[in-house]
Amino acid sequence: MSGIVGLWHLDDSPCDHNPSSPFFEMMAALRHRGSDARGTRIAGSMAFGCHQRWSTPEEIGERQPLVGAMGVLLVMDGRIDNRQEIIAALGQTNDASDAACALAAYESWGDRFVERIQGSFALAVFDPVKRRLILARDAVGLRPLYYWTNGRLALFASEIKAILAHPEVTAAPNEDLVADCLLLDQLPYHDDGASFFAGIWRVLPGHIVCMTPSRTYTRRYWDFDPTARTRHRTYDDYVAQFRELLMAAVKRLTRSAYPIAVAVSGGLDSACVLSVAAHLQRSGAFAAPLLPISYTPLDDPTSEENRFIALMERRLELPIKRVIPGSGGIDERLDNLWHAELPWFDPHWCHERSLFSYASERRVRVALSGLWSDQVFLALGYLVDLFTHFSWKEIVGHLREYPNWFLDVDPAYFRSRFYRELLLNLTPGPVRARIQPLRTMARAPRPRGWASRELKRRARRWRPAVRHPAYGSAHARNIYQFVHRLSHQLQIEADEKIAARFGIERALPFLDRDVVSYLMSIPGEIQTRDGVPRALLRDAMRGLVPDPILARRWRDDLGPGDPMMQDAAERGALESWSRLFFSDKLARPLLERVASS
């Protein structure tokens, strides 16, 4: 994990070498992302910088920015998973760092180099001969990267606060996105790269941004193929391939020279990740120590979570450290807002803060997590595929089976979800494209008495129709749209920055590119065989995860939230976000009489 930053004067004016110059102010804003090495390179009108926190064995001792034979500059945050393939193709040595592999790839393949790289990364390349700056992110968007330009100056950084540190950047909220966030039940699907800060853009996953003195353009270099089909003869073949892919994903993420933490909740997803990691370690796939950590409270030792955690400890012969969650006080909330750079509080922050703090004190650099399994496994679009294949009896059986696994959910919920999926997927694409903008404009914003009329107007603004690719199935559509949905992308970026606040890389096996591609390409009824949620995952983990955990059902122990409390929390988060980033001067017109509301 590292923090990268850069500045380019497009008019060729030289960069200031003074330690108090804006570039070094930008660098200072990212010091929390790397304590092992700090490097800068200033060459004429370009300045690159990097705060490094070494994780993999190959990068220990490396100092970025890297400089190529022809003066090409590169800074990179992340890891390359297919490094052996790159090394073999380019003749690199096995001890070459991932960043060195990326630089060699650019020098050999030009701006198509990023198409050959797999992993989780955000990088920047400046080519002085071609006079261009290239910014790129991985296919899923696991590492954040932001940029800003006014035609004379271009800035990029791993976090928005570094860009705001430059005096030419005016800190102002993106009022359209703030309106959507506060007043719509969910953010619109379309992601054009906007952030919550006006004029500051996110490099989209699977894209490169290319800047030259005359223009800036974006190009997609890789995308999931929602028409791909994987078909096996038997269900056991699907299970075997998924097991292989998940184990390969965890193995890639455990390439670390330091202890590896595993977040454990007592649930199915985290149990699978911990069991696979422990199995790989015992088989010699990696040597780094494993440090399972849980913030599940011990108040009730007989609770299902605590019983399952104790069961995992006995099965794996690994102690699972318990940490006490934070209090969720104002200081912790402000810390959350500052690092996440989002105008809402993360309700899990006080728990994760304790986990990451404990892990960081024990030299952990990578923390494995089972996050995002729900989104790739609990899609119901496959019922539409069964409908179009006249498998109606199977649909009825699945709808009857779901309530046996979601014990506190009204069975009518699943039927309504199925009907919505039918309406969405069976409506012709051209008709959907015409209706969607009108639906958004007609949508009644959530009641927020403190929101201004202008904010409500923005939430109901006209939006362009979204261009969708061809989908091979409704199931593939569900997973493809999850990966690309704006709300998910914003949360993935925020989660990474929250972990980076403690110098830790959050590793997510269920968002591995190969895992997602496979799940998108197989029939949805294989994932949810006989109506059992995550049936494919459960069967793939037999023999690794204790059977009682594989058979676990879901309960909602929280109950419905208090709307008034939620409204107050949202308003408080927005006010605090405003104070942190805009000196308590949230651009008008956004709110009316916030202070007295």
C-alpha positions in Angstrom: 0.0 0.0 0.0 1.3 3.4 -0.9 0.2 7.0 -1.5 1.0 8.5 -4.9 0.8 12.1 -6.0 1.8 14.1 -9.0 1.7 17.6 -10.5 2.2 18.7 -14.1 2.4 22.2 -15.5 0.8 21.8 -18.9 2.2 25.1 -20.0 5.8 23.9 -19.3 6.4 26.2 -16.5 8.9 24.7 -14.1 8.0 23.1 -10.8 9.0 24.7 -7.5 11.6 22.7 -5.6 10.9 24.6 -2.4 9.9 22.3 0.5 7.0 24.6 1.3 5.7 24.6 -2.3 2.2 23.2 -3.2 3.6 19.9 -4.4 5.1 19.1 -1.0 1.9 20.2 0.7 0.2 17.6 -1.4 2.8 15.0 -0.4 2.3 15.8 3.3 -1.5 15.1 3.0 -0.7 11.5 2.1 2.1 10.7 4.7 -0.3 8.3 6.5 -0.3 6.0 3.5 3.4 5.1 3.7 6.0 5.2 6.5 8.7 3.0 4.9 10.0 5.3 2.2 9.3 8.8 0.9 10.4 9.7 -2.6 10.0 12.6 -4.9 11.2 13.3 -8.5 11.0 16.8 -10.0 11.9 17.1 -13.6 11.0 20.4 -15.3 7.3 20.9 -15.4 6.5 17.5 -13.8 6.7 16.4 -10.1 6.0 12.8 -8.9 5.9 11.7 -5.3 5.2 8.5 -3.3 4.9 7.5 0.3 5.5 3.8 0.4 4.5 1.1 2.9 6.1 -2.1 1.7 4.0 -5.3 1.8 5.4 -7.8 -0.7 8.9 -9.2 -0.3 9.9 -7.9 -3.7 9.2 -4.2 -2.9 11.2 -4.0 0.4 13.9 -1.4 -0.1 12.3 0.0 -3.3 12.0 3.8 -3.6 9.6 5.3 -5.9 9.2 7.2 -8.2 10.9 4.9 -10.7 12.7 6.3 -13.7 13.1 4.3 -16.9 15.9 4.4 -19.5 14.2 7.0 -21.6 13.3 9.2 -18.6 9.8 7.7 -18.1 8.5 8.3 -14.6 6.2 5.8 -12.7 4.5 5.7 -9.4 2.3 2.9 -8.3 0.1 1.8 -5.4 -0.8 -1.8 -5.6 0.2 -5.3 -6.6 0.4 -7.2 -9.8 -1.1 -10.7 -9.6 0.2 -12.0 -12.9 3.8 -10.8 -12.3 5.3 -14.1 -13.3 3.7 -13.8 -16.7 5.0 -10.2 -17.1 8.5 -11.3 -15.9 8.6 -14.1 -18.4 7.5 -11.9 -21.3 9.9 -9.1 -20.5 12.9 -10.9 -19.1 12.7 -9.3 -15.7 14.3 -11.0 -12.7 12.1 -12.8 -10.2 13.0 -10.3 -7.5 11.7 -7.4 -9.5 9.1 -5.3 -7.7 5.6 -5.0 -9.1 6.2 -1.4 -9.9 9.4 -2.3 -11.8 7.3 -4.8 -13.8 4.8 -2.2 -14.6 7.5 0.3 -15.8 9.1 -2.4 -18.0 5.7 -3.2 -19.4 5.1 0.4 -20.4 8.5 0.7 -22.0 7.8 -2.4 -24.1 4.1 -2.1 -24.9 3.3 1.6 -24.7 -0.1 2.7 -23.4 -1.5 -0.8 -24.1 0.7 -2.1 -21.2 -2.1 -1.9 -18.6 -4.2 -4.3 -20.6 -1.6 -7.0 -19.8 -1.6 -6.4 -16.1 -3.9 -8.0 -13.6 -4.2 -7.2 -9.9 -5.2 -4.3 -7.7 -3.4 -1.1 -8.6 -3.5 2.6 -9.2 -0.6 4.0 -11.2 0.7 7.0 -13.1 3.2 7.2 -15.9 4.7 10.3 -17.4 6.4 10.0 -20.7 8.6 13.1 -21.4 9.2 12.2 -25.0 5.5 11.9 -25.9 4.6 14.6 -23.4 1.7 12.7 -21.8 0.5 11.6 -18.4 -1.3 8.3 -18.1 -3.4 7.4 -15.0 -4.8 3.9 -14.7 -6.8 1.8 -12.2 -7.4 -2.0 -11.9 -10.5 -3.6 -13.4 -12.5 -3.7 -10.2 -11.3 -0.4 -8.7 -9.7 -1.7 -5.5 -7.2 1.2 -5.3 -8.5 4.8 -5.5 -7.0 7.4 -7.8 -8.3 11.0 -8.4 -7.4 13.9 -10.7 -8.1 17.5 -11.3 -7.1 19.8 -14.2 -7.9 23.3 -15.3 -6.1 23.2 -18.7 -2.9 24.7 -17.3 -2.2 22.4 -14.4 -2.9 18.7 -13.8 -2.9 17.0 -10.4 -3.5 13.4 -9.3 -3.3 11.6 -6.0 -4.4 8.5 -4.1 -6.8 10.6 -2.0 -8.8 13.8 -2.6 -7.4 15.6 0.4 -4.0 15.8 -1.3 -5.5 17.5 -4.4 -7.3 19.9 -2.1 -4.0 20.8 -0.6 -3.0 22.7 -3.8 -4.0 26.4 -3.6 -5.3 26.5 -7.2 -8.0 23.9 -6.3 -11.2 25.4 -4.8 -12.8 23.1 -2.3 -16.5 22.9 -3.1 -19.1 20.1 -2.9 -20.5 18.4 -6.0 -24.0 19.5 -5.3 -25.6 17.0 -7.8 -24.0 14.0 -6.1 -24.7 15.3 -2.6 -28.4 15.7 -3.6 -28.5 12.1 -4.9 -26.9 10.8 -1.8 -29.2 12.5 0.7 -32.5 12.5 -1.1 -32.7 9.3 -3.3 -33.3 5.8 -1.9 -30.2 4.7 -3.8 -27.6 6.4 -5.9 -28.2 6.1 -9.7 -26.5 3.2 -11.4 -24.5 5.3 -13.8 -20.9 6.2 -12.8 -19.2 8.9 -14.8 -16.2 9.2 -12.5 -17.6 12.1 -10.4 -16.6 12.5 -6.8 -18.3 14.4 -4.0 -15.9 17.3 -4.7 -16.6 19.6 -7.6 -14.1 19.4 -10.3 -12.2 16.4 -8.8 -12.7 13.2 -10.8 -12.1 9.5 -10.0 -10.2 7.4 -12.5 -12.8 4.8 -13.3 -12.0 1.1 -12.8 -10.7 -0.6 -15.9 -9.9 2.8 -17.5 -6.9 5.0 -18.3 -7.0 8.8 -18.3 -4.5 10.2 -20.8 -3.5 13.9 -20.5 -1.5 15.9 -23.0 -1.0 19.7 -23.2 -3.8 19.9 -25.7 -6.4 17.4 -24.4 -7.6 15.0 -21.7 -9.4 11.8 -22.6 -10.5 8.6 -21.0 -10.4 5.1 -22.5 -11.7 1.8 -21.1 -8.9 -0.8 -21.4 -10.7 -3.8 -19.9 -14.1 -4.9 -18.9 -15.9 -8.0 -17.7 -17.6 -9.8 -20.5 -21.3 -10.3 -19.5 -21.9 -12.5 -22.5 -19.3 -15.1 -21.5 -20.6 -18.6 -20.8 -19.0 -21.3 -18.7 -20.8 -24.7 -18.8 -19.8 -27.9 -17.1 -21.2 -31.4 -17.3 -21.9 -31.7 -13.6 -22.6 -29.6 -10.6 -19.4 -31.0 -9.0 -17.4 -29.6 -11.8 -18.7 -26.1 -11.1 -17.9 -26.6 -7.4 -14.3 -27.8 -8.1 -13.6 -24.8 -10.4 -14.9 -22.3 -8.0 -12.9 -23.8 -5.1 -9.8 -23.6 -7.3 -10.4 -19.9 -8.2 -11.2 -18.8 -4.6 -8.1 -20.5 -3.3 -6.0 -18.9 -6.1 -7.4 -15.5 -5.2 -6.5 -15.9 -1.5 -3.1 -17.2 -2.4 -2.4 -14.1 -4.5 -3.4 -11.8 -1.6 -1.2 -13.6 0.9 2.0 -12.6 -0.9 3.3 -10.6 2.1 6.5 -10.2 4.0 4.6 -9.4 7.2 1.8 -11.0 9.3 -1.6 -11.2 7.6 -4.8 -10.3 9.5 -8.1 -12.0 8.8 -11.3 -10.3 9.9 -13.6 -12.9 11.4 -17.2 -12.3 12.3 -18.5 -15.8 12.8 -20.4 -15.7 9.5 -20.0 -17.9 6.5 -17.9 -15.5 4.3 -15.2 -14.7 6.8 -15.0 -18.4 7.9 -14.4 -19.4 4.3 -11.6 -16.8 3.8 -9.9 -17.8 7.1 -10.2 -21.5 6.4 -8.7 -21.2 2.9 -5.9 -19.0 4.2 -5.1 -21.4 7.0 -5.2 -24.4 4.5 -2.8 -22.6 2.2 -0.4 -21.7 5.0 -0.3 -25.3 6.2 0.3 -26.6 2.7 3.3 -24.2 2.4 1.8 -21.8 -0.1 2.9 -18.9 2.0 4.9 -18.5 5.3 3.6 -15.2 6.7 1.9 -15.6 10.1 -1.9 -15.5 10.2 -3.6 -13.2 12.8 -7.4 -13.8 12.9 -9.2 -10.9 14.6 -12.8 -10.4 15.6 -14.8 -7.5 17.0 -17.8 -9.7 17.8 -18.6 -8.9 21.4 -18.2 -11.6 24.0 -21.2 -10.4 26.1 -23.1 -13.5 25.2 -20.8 -16.5 24.9 -23.7 -18.7 23.7 -24.6 -16.5 20.7 -24.4 -18.1 17.3 -21.4 -15.9 16.3 -19.4 -16.7 19.4 -20.2 -20.4 19.1 -19.0 -20.4 15.5 -15.8 -18.5 16.3 -15.0 -21.0 19.0 -15.7 -23.8 16.5 -13.2 -22.2 14.1 -10.6 -21.9 16.7 -10.8 -25.6 17.5 -10.9 -26.7 13.9 -8.0 -24.5 12.7 -6.0 -24.6 16.0 -5.7 -20.8 15.7 -6.6 -18.4 18.4 -8.9 -15.6 17.2 -8.1 -12.3 19.0 -11.1 -10.3 20.3 -10.9 -6.6 20.2 -13.2 -4.1 21.9 -15.1 -1.9 19.4 -14.7 1.9 19.7 -17.3 4.1 21.3 -18.4 5.8 18.1 -17.8 9.2 19.6 -17.4 12.4 17.7 -13.6 12.1 17.3 -14.0 8.7 15.8 -16.7 9.9 13.4 -14.7 12.9 12.3 -11.7 10.6 11.7 -14.0 8.4 9.6 -15.3 11.3 7.5 -11.8 12.7 6.9 -10.3 9.5 5.7 -13.3 8.1 3.8 -14.0 11.5 2.1 -17.7 10.7 2.0 -20.5 12.8 3.5 -21.9 10.0 5.6 -20.7 8.0 8.7 -19.8 4.4 8.2 -21.7 2.6 11.1 -19.1 -0.1 11.2 -16.1 2.3 11.5 -15.8 2.1 15.3 -15.5 -1.7 15.0 -13.1 -1.7 12.1 -11.0 1.0 13.8 -10.3 -1.3 16.7 -9.5 -4.2 14.4 -7.1 -2.2 12.2 -5.4 -0.5 15.1 -4.7 -3.8 16.8 -3.4 -5.3 13.5 -1.2 -2.3 12.7 0.5 -2.6 16.1 1.4 -6.1 15.2 3.1 -5.2 11.9 0.2 -6.3 9.7 0.2 -4.9 6.2 -2.6 -7.0 4.6 -6.0 -7.7 6.1 -8.2 -10.4 4.4 -11.9 -9.9 4.5 -15.1 -11.7 3.3 -16.7 -8.4 2.3 -18.8 -8.1 -0.8 -19.7 -11.8 -1.0 -23.4 -10.9 -0.5 -23.4 -8.8 -3.6 -21.9 -11.5 -5.9 -23.9 -14.4 -4.5 -27.3 -13.1 -3.6 -28.5 -11.9 -7.0 -32.0 -13.0 -8.0 -31.8 -12.2 -11.7 -31.3 -15.9 -12.5 -35.0 -16.5 -11.7 -35.7 -14.5 -14.9 -33.4 -16.8 -16.8 -35.4 -19.8 -15.4 -38.6 -18.0 -16.4 -37.5 -17.5 -20.0 -36.5 -21.2 -20.2 -40.0 -22.2 -18.9 -38.5 -23.6 -15.6 -41.5 -22.3 -13.6 -41.7 -25.2 -11.2 -38.0 -24.6 -10.3 -38.8 -20.9 -9.6 -41.6 -21.8 -7.3 -39.3 -24.2 -5.4 -36.6 -21.6 -5.0 -39.1 -18.9 -3.8 -40.3 -21.4 -1.2 -36.8 -22.3 -0.1 -35.5 -18.8 0.5 -37.5 -18.1 3.7 -35.8 -21.2 5.3 -32.5 -19.3 5.1 -33.6 -15.7 5.7 -35.5 -16.4 8.9 -36.7 -12.8 9.6 -37.6 -11.8 6.1 -41.2 -11.7 4.9 -41.5 -14.4 2.1 -43.4 -11.8 0.0 -40.2 -9.8 -0.3 -38.6 -12.4 -2.5 -41.7 -12.6 -4.7 -41.7 -8.8 -5.2 -37.9 -8.9 -6.0 -38.7 -11.6 -8.6 -41.4 -9.5 -10.2 -39.1 -6.4 -10.3 -36.4 -8.5 -12.0 -39.0 -9.7 -14.6 -40.1 -6.1 -15.3 -36.5 -4.9 -15.6 -35.1 -7.7 -17.8 -38.1 -8.4 -20.0 -38.7 -4.7 -21.0 -36.9 -4.0 -24.3 -33.7 -2.1 -24.0 -34.8 0.9 -26.1 -37.9 1.3 -24.0 -35.9 1.1 -20.7 -33.5 3.7 -22.1 -36.4 6.2 -22.7 -38.3 5.5 -19.4 -35.4 5.5 -17.0 -34.6 9.3 -17.1 -38.3 10.0 -16.8 -38.6 7.7 -13.7 -35.8 9.5 -12.0 -37.4 12.9 -12.6 -40.7 11.7 -11.3 -39.2 10.0 -8.2 -40.2 11.8 -5.0 -37.1 12.7 -3.0 -37.0 11.3 0.6 -38.5 13.8 3.1 -35.7 16.0 4.5 -37.1 19.1 6.0 -33.7 20.8 6.2 -32.9 20.2 2.5 -33.3 23.3 0.2 -35.5 23.4 -2.8 -32.5 23.6 -5.0 -31.1 20.4 -3.5 -34.4 18.6 -4.2 -34.4 20.0 -7.8 -31.0 18.6 -8.4 -32.1 15.1 -7.2 -34.8 15.2 -9.8 -32.7 16.5 -12.6 -32.7 15.1 -16.1 -30.1 12.4 -16.6 -28.8 10.9 -19.9 -29.8 7.3 -20.7 -27.3 4.7 -19.6 -25.7 2.6 -22.4 -25.6 -1.0 -21.4 -23.6 -3.8 -23.0 -25.2 -6.9 -24.3 -25.9 -9.3 -21.4 -25.8 -13.1 -21.8 -28.3 -13.5 -19.0 -30.2 -11.7 -16.3 -27.9 -13.3 -13.8 -24.8 -11.9 -15.6 -26.6 -8.5 -15.7 -27.0 -8.5 -11.9 -23.3 -9.2 -11.2 -22.0 -6.9 -13.9 -24.1 -4.0 -12.6 -23.0 -4.6 -9.0 -19.4 -4.3 -10.1 -20.1 -1.0 -11.9 -22.7 0.6 -9.6 -21.7 4.0 -8.4 -22.7 3.4 -4.8 -20.6 0.3 -4.6 -17.6 1.9 -6.2 -17.7 4.9 -3.8 -17.9 2.5 -0.8 -15.0 0.3 -2.1 -12.8 3.4 -2.4 -13.8 4.6 1.0 -13.1 1.2 2.6 -9.6 1.2 1.1 -8.9 4.7 2.4 -10.1 3.8 5.9 -7.8 0.8 6.0 -5.0 2.9 4.6 -5.4 5.3 7.6 -3.7 2.4 9.6 -1.2 1.5 6.9 -3.1 -1.6 6.0 -4.2 -3.0 2.6 -7.7 -4.5 2.6 -7.7 -7.7 0.6 -11.0 -8.9 -0.8 -10.9 -12.4 -2.4 -14.6 -12.2 -3.4 -13.8 -9.2 -5.6 -11.0 -11.0 -7.4 -11.3 -10.5 -11.1 -11.3 -14.2 -12.0 -13.8 -15.0 -9.3 -16.2 -12.3 -10.4 -15.8 -13.3 -14.1 -16.5 -17.0 -13.3 -19.6 -16.2 -11.2 -20.9 -14.0 -13.9 -20.5 -16.6 -16.6 -22.1 -19.6 -14.9 -25.9 -20.2 -14.6 -27.3 -18.4 -11.6 -29.2 -21.5 -10.5 -25.8 -23.1 -9.9 -24.8 -20.5 -7.4 -28.2 -20.9 -5.6 -28.8 -24.6 -6.2 -32.2 -25.7 -5.1 -32.9 -22.3 -3.7 -30.1 -22.5 -1.1 -28.3 -19.1 -1.0 -24.5 -19.4 -1.6 -25.0 -23.2 -2.3 -21.9 -23.1 -4.6 -19.8 -21.5 -1.9 -21.0 -23.8 0.8 -20.3 -26.9 -1.3 -16.9 -25.6 -2.4 -15.8 -25.2 1.2 -16.9 -28.6 2.5 -14.0 -30.2 4.4 -12.4 -26.8 5.1 -15.2 -25.0 7.0 -17.1 -26.7 9.8 -20.5 -28.0 8.7 -22.5 -26.0 11.3 -21.1 -22.8 9.7 -21.8 -24.0 6.2 -25.5 -24.6 7.2 -25.9 -21.2 8.8 -29.1 -19.2 8.3 -29.5 -15.4 8.5 -31.2 -13.5 11.2 -31.8 -9.7 11.4 -31.0 -8.9 15.0 -31.0 -5.2 14.6 -34.6 -4.5 13.8 -35.8 -1.4 11.9 -34.0 1.8 12.5 -35.6 5.0 13.9 -36.2 7.3 10.9 -35.7 10.4 13.1 -32.4 9.2 14.4 -31.3 8.3 10.8 -32.3 11.8 9.6 -30.3 13.4 12.4 -27.3 11.2 11.7 -27.3 12.1 8.0 -27.7 15.8 8.8 -24.9 15.6 11.4 -22.6 13.8 8.9 -23.2 16.4 6.2 -22.5 19.3 8.6 -19.3 17.6 9.9 -18.1 16.8 6.4 -18.7 20.4 5.5 -16.6 21.7 8.4 -13.7 19.3 7.6 -13.4 20.0 3.9 -15.0 23.4 3.2 -14.3 25.4 6.4 -17.9 25.1 7.4 -19.0 27.0 4.3 -21.0 24.4 2.4 -21.8 25.9 -1.0 -25.2 27.4 -1.2 -27.8 26.6 -2.1 -27.6 23.2 -0.4 -29.2 23.4 3.0 -31.5 25.8 4.6 -31.1 26.7 8.3 -29.0 23.6 9.0 -27.7 25.0 12.3 -31.2 25.6 13.7 -32.8 22.4 12.3 
